[in-house]
Amino acid sequence: MHGSEGKDDAHSTPPADPRSKLFPRVMASLAIFGLMVGMMIGRLTTPDPSVLQQVEVIDGGLAVWFNNEPKLHGEIVDGTLALLFQAEGKAQKGQLKLNGKDVNWRTRLSDGGLLLTVLAARPLQGEWAGQAVDDRWRLEIRLREQ
């Protein structure tokens, strides 16, 4: 073995690769382009996040306004009404009168979303129903004593 020239393919030098060196670059470019187009389509089809706009006191309860319908989970735990929204919003608190007695409410951010808690000195029962009103979502919460 006096050199690495390939006289009869008996040497340890590998044969030259006949494929173009541009092929891997073209494939990588197509993959990146496809990823970017997919991300743009995903952003266009993702709905806007729900945002708490306002909480207003109505006769016998609360009206909670959102920019669109949030996912909702509600429970009555030991006479306290707790509603968990998959939404964003700021912490608020307030008070309303139910049969001449005070009822406190507050919103706060939690791990699962936005938590609305309604609490009074006596156990409460509540019902809630939502509807679309003027391109917004209104959740009406009706309270009564237990």
C-alpha positions as CSV (number, residue, x, y, z in Angstrom):
1,M,0.0,0.0,0.0
2,H,1.9,2.9,-1.3
3,G,-1.0,5.4,-1.5
4,S,-4.7,5.9,-1.2
5,E,-5.5,5.9,-4.9
6,G,-8.2,3.5,-5.9
7,K,-6.7,1.3,-8.6
8,D,-8.9,-1.7,-8.2
9,D,-11.0,-0.9,-5.0
10,A,-8.7,-3.1,-2.9
11,H,-7.6,-0.3,-0.6
12,S,-9.3,1.1,2.6
13,T,-10.3,4.4,1.0
14,P,-14.0,4.6,0.7
15,P,-15.4,5.3,-2.8
16,A,-16.6,8.9,-3.5
17,D,-20.2,9.6,-2.7
18,P,-22.1,10.4,-6.0
19,R,-25.0,12.2,-4.1
20,S,-25.1,15.9,-4.1
21,K,-24.2,17.7,-0.8
22,L,-27.2,20.0,-1.2
23,F,-29.8,17.3,-0.6
24,P,-29.5,17.5,3.3
25,R,-29.7,21.3,3.2
26,V,-32.8,21.2,1.0
27,M,-34.6,18.7,3.3
28,A,-33.7,20.7,6.4
29,S,-35.0,23.9,4.8
30,L,-38.3,22.2,3.9
31,A,-38.6,20.9,7.4
32,I,-38.1,24.4,8.9
33,F,-40.5,26.0,6.4
34,G,-43.1,23.4,7.3
35,L,-42.7,23.9,11.0
36,M,-43.1,27.7,10.6
37,V,-46.2,27.4,8.4
38,G,-47.7,25.0,11.0
39,M,-47.0,27.4,13.8
40,M,-48.7,30.2,11.9
41,I,-51.8,28.1,11.2
42,G,-51.9,27.1,14.8
43,R,-51.8,30.7,16.0
44,L,-54.6,31.6,13.7
45,T,-56.9,28.8,14.7
46,T,-56.3,29.1,18.5
47,P,-59.2,30.9,20.2
48,D,-58.5,34.0,22.3
49,P,-58.1,33.4,26.0
50,S,-61.0,34.2,28.2
51,V,-60.6,37.3,30.2
52,L,-62.7,38.5,33.1
53,Q,-63.9,42.0,32.2
54,Q,-66.2,43.0,35.1
55,V,-68.2,41.7,38.0
56,E,-71.4,43.5,38.8
57,V,-73.8,43.2,41.6
58,I,-77.4,42.4,40.6
59,D,-80.5,41.8,42.6
60,G,-80.1,38.5,44.3
61,G,-76.6,37.7,43.0
62,L,-73.8,38.6,40.6
63,A,-73.3,39.0,36.9
64,V,-69.8,38.1,35.7
65,W,-68.7,39.4,32.2
66,F,-66.1,37.7,30.0
67,N,-64.9,38.5,26.5
68,N,-65.8,34.9,25.4
69,E,-67.2,31.8,27.1
70,P,-64.7,30.2,29.6
71,K,-64.7,26.6,30.8
72,L,-66.4,26.5,34.2
73,H,-66.4,24.2,37.2
74,G,-68.6,25.1,40.1
75,E,-69.2,23.7,43.5
76,I,-70.9,24.5,46.7
77,V,-68.6,23.6,49.6
78,D,-69.9,23.9,53.2
79,G,-72.3,26.7,52.2
80,T,-69.7,28.6,50.1
81,L,-70.1,28.9,46.4
82,A,-66.8,28.4,44.5
83,L,-66.6,28.8,40.7
84,L,-63.3,28.0,38.8
85,F,-63.0,29.6,35.4
86,Q,-60.3,28.8,32.8
87,A,-59.8,32.5,32.3
88,E,-57.5,35.3,33.1
89,G,-58.3,38.4,35.2
90,K,-57.2,40.4,38.1
91,A,-58.0,39.9,41.8
92,Q,-61.1,41.8,42.9
93,K,-63.5,41.7,45.9
94,G,-66.8,43.2,46.8
95,Q,-70.0,42.9,48.8
96,L,-73.7,42.5,48.1
97,K,-76.9,42.3,50.1
98,L,-79.0,39.2,50.1
99,N,-82.2,39.5,52.1
100,G,-80.7,42.5,53.9
101,K,-77.6,40.5,55.0
102,D,-74.0,40.9,53.7
103,V,-72.5,38.5,51.3
104,N,-68.8,38.8,50.3
105,W,-67.3,37.8,47.0
106,R,-63.8,37.8,45.6
107,T,-61.8,36.7,42.6
108,R,-58.2,35.5,42.7
109,L,-55.9,33.7,40.4
110,S,-55.2,30.1,41.3
111,D,-53.3,27.2,39.7
112,G,-56.4,26.1,37.7
113,G,-57.5,29.6,36.5
114,L,-59.6,32.3,38.0
115,L,-61.4,31.4,41.2
116,L,-64.6,33.3,42.3
117,T,-65.7,32.7,45.9
118,V,-69.0,33.8,47.4
119,L,-69.2,33.6,51.2
120,A,-71.7,34.6,53.8
121,A,-72.2,34.1,57.5
122,R,-74.9,31.5,56.8
123,P,-74.8,28.7,54.2
124,L,-75.6,29.7,50.6
125,Q,-77.1,27.9,47.6
126,G,-76.5,29.1,44.1
127,E,-77.4,28.6,40.5
128,W,-75.6,29.9,37.5
129,A,-76.4,30.2,33.8
130,G,-74.5,31.9,31.0
131,Q,-75.4,33.5,27.7
132,A,-73.8,35.4,24.9
133,V,-74.7,39.1,25.0
134,D,-73.3,41.7,22.6
135,D,-70.1,39.7,21.6
136,R,-69.4,39.0,25.3
137,W,-70.3,36.2,27.7
138,R,-72.4,37.0,30.8
139,L,-72.7,34.5,33.6
140,E,-75.5,35.2,36.0
141,I,-75.2,33.8,39.5
142,R,-78.4,33.6,41.6
143,L,-77.9,33.2,45.3
144,R,-80.3,32.1,48.1
145,E,-80.0,31.1,51.7
146,Q,-79.9,27.5,52.6
